[in-house]
Amino acid sequence: MELNIGIEPASQYLSFETAKGALKLVKDVMLVKEGENVVITADTATDRRVVEAAANAVYSIGAIPTVIYYPTAPNACIEPPKPIGSAVADADVWIEFTYSYIMHTPAWKKSIKNGVRYICLTGMDVEMMVKTITRVDYDLMIEMGEKLKEICQSADEVIIKSENGTNLKAYNRGRKVRHSGQKAIHKGYPVMLGGQVSWCPIESTINGTLVFDGALFPPFELGILRNSVKLELREGRVVDIQGGVEAQIFANWLKSFNDPNMYRLAHYSLGFNPGVTKPTGRIVEDERVFGCIEMGIGSQGAQIMGECWSAASHTDGIVLRPTIILDGVTLEENGIYQLPEIREFCKKLNITGY
């Protein structure tokens, strides 16, 4: 996996900014209250600076942090060791920094059913925390997400294009849109890092070509893409994969699970976190490159409000500069928002070019 190089590993690096972001995450996003039990999970690939900062923030507001470190699993969505499943099942809040994230696993599903307030921050390091939380007007970003949700939810025909060859058509037929980048207001409702809305059009109507040109993860061998990975989809399923070495790695990874559900397109997601201007190889950050569209493949949870199915794993790919046409109206053109009400949010968020 390729990450940006040159990031200072010292504990002092961006330490004030990280502390501020961690407190913002804990208090203003996850809405942790005094006396609550907060479980923070991390593996041996996690940046421990953000883990410790989050734990300190939890403790500083009178809640109880429990930090669990464990070995990095070979893939995402693998059931964790039993003690971890037991801990998160009884938590009030669960913050997952784990690189091999366990979202979609039975342990995760049990914790959600039990009412835990969960957020997935896989791969987060101090740079990512500072860029995507500390320095972002989170409330304004959420307002923008609500408007994007409204616009996408009101459309039927959805066409996604890109200069790299994406040409995908689908129909919503009344499907709901999930604003995953919300605050953790509700028990048992997982949230994600701010700057994303997600949904899945009617699966059987998804047809055409999808070209990932930004990032793709997992498998662990990938991250930032040097060459595009081209997928052909028929009725919501990947039927062909073309490209160079990275495409072959991806094809082999999907095939290794021997699971037909690993070829199902799980969701569309719009990325709009002002702090993310280019891929880094950290997938939760890459999914929020401002103006991108991200597509999930594999396991799909009920939160997307489409069909729900289990698969052996889940992967996410990025189209960096999409053109998105909703019922004939252009929402984005080459990654630049066109609708006046969205452009106004971009101006308020100080996005370059607006």
HELIX and SHEET records of a PDB file:
HELIX    1   1 SER A   15  LEU A   23  1                                   9    
HELIX    2   2 LYS A   24  VAL A   29  3                                   6    
HELIX    3   3 ARG A   48  SER A   60  1                                  13    
HELIX    4   4 LYS A   82  ALA A   89  1                                   8    
HELIX    5   5 PRO A  106  LYS A  113  1                                   8    
HELIX    6   6 VAL A  126  MET A  129  1                                   4    
HELIX    7   7 VAL A  130  THR A  134  3                                   5    
HELIX    8   8 TYR A  138  GLN A  153  1                                  16    
HELIX    9   9 GLU A  203  THR A  205  5                                   3    
HELIX   10  10 VAL A  245  SER A  256  1                                  12    
HELIX   11  11 PRO A  260  TYR A  263  5                                   4    
HELIX   12  12 ILE A  283  ASP A  286  1                                   4    
HELIX   13  13 ALA A  302  ILE A  304  5                                   3    
HELIX   14  14 PRO A  340  LYS A  348  1                                   9    
SHEET    1   A 5 ILE A  64  TYR A  70  0                                        
SHEET    2   A 5 ASN A  37  ASP A  43  1                                        
SHEET    3   A 5 VAL A  93  GLU A  96  1                                        
SHEET    4   A 5 ARG A 117  CYS A 120  1                                        
SHEET    5   A 5 VAL A 191  MET A 192  1                                        
SHEET    1   B 8 ARG A 237  GLY A 243  0                                        
SHEET    2   B 8 VAL A 229  ARG A 234 -1                                        
SHEET    3   B 8 ASN A 207  PHE A 212 -1                                        
SHEET    4   B 8 ASN A 167  TYR A 171 -1                                        
SHEET    5   B 8 GLU A 157  LYS A 161 -1                                        
SHEET    6   B 8 THR A 323  LEU A 326 -1                                        
SHEET    7   B 8 VAL A 329  GLU A 333 -1                                        
SHEET    8   B 8 ILE A 336  TYR A 337 -1                                        
SHEET    1   C 5 GLN A 196  TRP A 199  0                                        
SHEET    2   C 5 LEU A 265  GLY A 271 -1                                        
SHEET    3   C 5 ILE A 293  GLN A 300 -1                                        
SHEET    4   C 5 TRP A 309  VAL A 319 -1                                        
SHEET    5   C 5 LEU A 216  PHE A 217 -1                                        
END                                                                             
